[in-house]
Amino acid sequence: MAFNTKLSLDIDESSWKFLEWSVGLNKKISLKKCLTVPACKIQENLQTKSAVKVSGFKAKKVLINISGQQVVTRIVKVPYMKDKDLAGYIELEISDLLPVDMESFIYDYRVLKKYEEEGREYYNLLLAGAPKNMIEERVKTVQAAGLDPLIVDVYPNAIARLFRNLVDIDVAVVDVGRASTHFTIFEKGVLFFYAYLPIGHGGVENTTGINKGNLSGTLETILSDINTYLGFYSSRHRGQEVNKIYLINDLALVPGAPEAVGRALRKEVIGNIPLWCYNKLNNSDLVEVIPAYAVNLGLIMRSMRL
């Protein structure tokens, strides 16, 4: 038996990914149905409504993730203070901490960690801002499809929920989509670095030779940038490298892709999400494709407070 069936929706430049789910009496997540709609077909609201109707989704309430070049994120260091004072401090300093026009942006923040440095206490914060008109357009389109948006989240927050339990190691996450790439590093389960690249694999059809080690020009460019980011991490950690690299999104499901990416990065790459996440899932045919819907799963974990 299951209850509270909902949708999680991951929106990026190339697609809208829907994942329907519910929570069983055993407190585990039951995956129901998934659907990927190309972004080019979202231009008209009726097409989205038609896609949702044809899919047979029963849920109406939806959790939304947004990402893209317009979404601005920063990891910033601020002095430690009480929670009630922190909100006021951020409001006063936001224009310096997040270099955007605050008249047209909506922002939020999350405490990543508290630490001590040279006898003083500090917070590392994740700040995120997105244009008001971007959020409003996404929400209106979702509503036009007959759905009821509950929350709007951003990529670093959503994906962090899958990796925050890896508290004994440092890991990198390579998320290569059709039109964009996200690269994240987690230090003992805490977000350390995030980068967005406006370039993707261009379509799984472009990866047909990957199992033979043939990388497309775009993938070579992406992995070259990621090698630079890994070098930055190493320079900040006295030559130490990340312990593991995870490959997610639909590229993770392409035969030979994790191995090819691993050769390019000169490190073993896991084409999956962390194993602990599977302990939260009931058995389902969709479990096999969950690496392609990793962000959706992060949204679900937010809803369940996992």
Secondary structure as UniProt FT lines:
FT   STRAND          2..11
FT   STRAND          15..24
FT   TURN            25..26
FT   STRAND          29..38
FT   HELIX           39..41
FT   HELIX           45..55
FT   STRAND          61..66
FT   TURN            69..70
FT   STRAND          72..79
FT   HELIX           83..97
FT   TURN            102..104
FT   STRAND          105..117
FT   TURN            118..119
FT   STRAND          120..131
FT   HELIX           132..144
FT   TURN            145..146
FT   STRAND          148..154
FT   HELIX           155..163
FT   TURN            164..165
FT   TURN            167..168
FT   STRAND          170..176
FT   STRAND          181..187
FT   TURN            188..189
FT   STRAND          190..197
FT   HELIX           204..207
FT   TURN            208..209
FT   HELIX           210..212
FT   HELIX           217..236
FT   TURN            237..239
FT   STRAND          244..248
FT   HELIX           250..253
FT   TURN            255..256
FT   HELIX           257..265
FT   STRAND          269..270
FT   HELIX           275..278
FT   TURN            279..280
FT   HELIX           285..293
FT   HELIX           294..304
//
